[in-house]
Amino acid sequence: MNGPSPSRLAIALCLALTALPAAAQEDPRHAEAKDLSAVIVRATPLPQTAEDLTRPVEILAGARLDEAKANSLGETVNRLPGVQSSYFGPGVGRPIIRGMDGARVQVLSDGLASGDVSTVSVDHAVSIEPFLANQIEVLKGPATLLYGSGAIGGAVNVVDGRIPERATDTPLEGRAELRAGSGNDERTGMLRLDGTSASGNVVFHVDALHRETGDYKIPGYAESAALREAEHEGEDDHAHEDEAYGTLPKSFVRTDSAALGVSWVGERGFLGVGASLFNTRYGVPGHAHEGEDDHDHGDDDEAHDEHGEEGGVHIGMDQRRYEVRGGLNGLGAFDTLRVKLARNEYTHTEYEGDAVGTVFDNTSTEARVELVHRDWAGWDGAFGLQASDRDFVAIGDEAFVPASTSRDIGAFWVGKRTFGSVDVELGARHDRNKVTVDAGEAIGPSRDFSATSLSAAALWHFGEDLHFSLGLDRAQRSPTAEELYSNGLHVATQSF
């Protein structure tokens, strides 16, 4: 796993920072505290703050986000009330909201699905890098009204600003970060730049991240005494010599992420395009007895390569994402129009030792349109239309999910009205979902589903610092292809 040395990475980041204008470095606004309750929540089409929303929401931004950032999205948000993280090694962590996980919690990149296969198995990572986020929003409770079947337990929306929607405050601004850890020899470097042309109409964004860790150091054997005895029962004493001691095999992570976005911004709206990549390679612990004989990991690149090629299981992921976003303000009876389109090309390869076990290919396209209307009979609200197309293929001896095509389309409306000191919010959504299975592999028929969700909530303001909220949701969820048709051995998780 060859990569830039920590010293070279540090020098490059320092040079980039010194190139920023003095105004951006000395701007006092960068030192001001941020009131998280006043941050606009982008996961909802209506512009509202966390304090105004009738449904429970948590926001990580500013210094609070910097303190919480971790290698995975789940680990970043798992300290929030009611939120935990799945765990299948340091490279994996998907949010769990109030006990709901997998296909019941939607993970979003600024309002659009992440496009990975993290719902297929617990050892599959999310293809969103939390270190590059501006803010992370966690919607607790059913969010099917906004995002369909995959959000019946909630949604986690990562806002990264990779496609700019407004001009920057200064001609060039940015941030950089270096982190190091001794427990796993972590080296992480991140750089982000945002800028605006002299005309003020062309705005660009560029970011890059590199992370590399070794295996975690542990105070003893990787397996319990009882398990070691059971594995070597009847063997001589020398059978214990190859057991993993002092480190947790297959707990290494290497991640590279980068993005480029450009927008044209005018007085009434914007239009932007962006491209990004996410590439990660990580081990899956739990196979320590399968021939790992490299115990002196250190921070040597050759040792990292040996992790990937010795016994056990490790995973390589690669995603390319292309996006188009646009917005228009002031449309007569309508306030704003927002259009989002994303295409994801995703490949996920599971290695058993140095042999390829299973390959997951996932190509998806998603479009979303939000039209916010002005006061209609006292109601401020928004109409929305969302459509997605997903082609999923699994190849290999442990391909436990057949190839399938999923097509979803949903329409929704949400509205808000104030009655004195009480804010009332209503909403409705209807979805049509179709899953078509490859005829050559089908272990069940293709399926069609309809789902309707309704929501009502009220927020009483008893004073400036005291309010009471009450919500009622009726949510329906359509199952995913992996829930309908999974049938077979998954060697990485040792499950069927």
C-alpha positions, 0 to 999 in steps of 0.5 A: 500500500504505497502512498505519500510519506507523512513528512511529504504530506505535511509539507504539501498541506503547509505550502497550500495553506500559506498560499491562501490570502491573508484576508481569509486567514485573518477574517474574524468570522473564522473564530466566531462560535457557531450557534448550531440551533441556527444552522439551516437543515438541508435535509428538508426542502423547507428552509428551517433551522434545527430549532424550528423543525417539528421532528427530532434532528441532531446537527454536527457542525463547526468545532463540534463536528471537528471533535467528532470526526472519525474514520467512518460515518457511523463512528462520527455520529455514534455519540449523539443521543439515540444513535449508534454505529455498526462495527465490523472492523475499523473500516466499517461503520454505518449509522444505527438510529434508535435501533434501526439499521441497514436498509431502514436508515438512509445515508445521504450525500447532500440529499441524494443516496450514497450509491454504495452497497452498505445495506447488503452486509454489515462488513460493507463500508459507507462511501462517504468521507466524514472528514470532508463534511461541512455539517452532518444532519441526523433525522431521527424517526421515520423520514420516509416522507422525504426520502422513501422506503430506505429512511423508515428509521431515519436519515443521515445527511452529509453536507460537503458543499462539493458543488457550490451554490453561492460565491465565497466570502473571499476570493480564495479560502480553505482549510487543511488538517493533519491527524496522527494516532499511535494505537494504529499508526494512523496518518490522515491528511485533508485539504480543501479549497473554495474560490470565486472568480473576479466576476463573482459568477464562477465558483469552484471547489476542490478537496482531497484526503489520504488516510492510512492506518496499520493494524490496531495494537492490542494487549494480548491475543486477538482471540480468547483463550477458550477459542484458541483452545477449541481450535487447537484441541488435540494438537501439540504446543507448537500449534499456538506459535502462529496465533496473533498476539499484540495486534488485531490482524486485518484491522488496517484501513487505507482511504483516498478521496477527492472531488472537483466541483464548478458552478455558475452563480447568478442573482436568481440561482446557480448551476453546477457540476461535480465529480468525485472518487472514493477509494478504500481498502480495509481488513475484516477482523475475525480470521486471525487463525487463518495463517496470519504470520506477520506480527510486526506491523509498524508503519511500513508500507510493505507491511500494509501490503502483506495485510492484503495478501496474507490469509483472511479477508480484506475488501477493496472499494472504488466509487466514481460519482458524477453530479449536476445540481441547479437552483432557481429563485423567484418563480411567481407563486413558487419560491425556489426550484432545486434539481439534483442528479447523481450517477454512481459507478461502484465496485466492491471486491472481497479478497480471501487471502490473495484470491478474489472471493466476490465482486459487487457492482452497483450502478445507480442514477438518482434524480430529485426535484423540489419546488417550494411554494409560497403562502397557499391558504396560510401554508408554506410548503414544498412539492417533491419528485424523486426517482432512482434506477439501480443495477446490482450484480454480484459475481463469485462463489459467495455471491449470495444475492442474485443480479437485479434491477430496482426502479423507484419513483415517489412524489411528496408534499410537506407543508407548515402553518403557524396557529398562534404559538403552535407550528403545525406540519403535515406531509404525504408521500406515495412511492412505486418500487419495482425489483426485477431479478435476473432470470438466470439466477432468480430464486424468487419472482420479480416484485412490485410494491406501493408504499404510502406515508403520512405525517403530522406534527405540532410544535408548541412554543411556551417561551424563548427557551422552551417548547413541546413537540408531538409527532405522528407518522404512518410509514410504509417501507418496500423491501430491497433486493438483498432483503428479498433474495439473499440466500447463501454463504458470506465468508467475510462475516462467516454467516449464511 
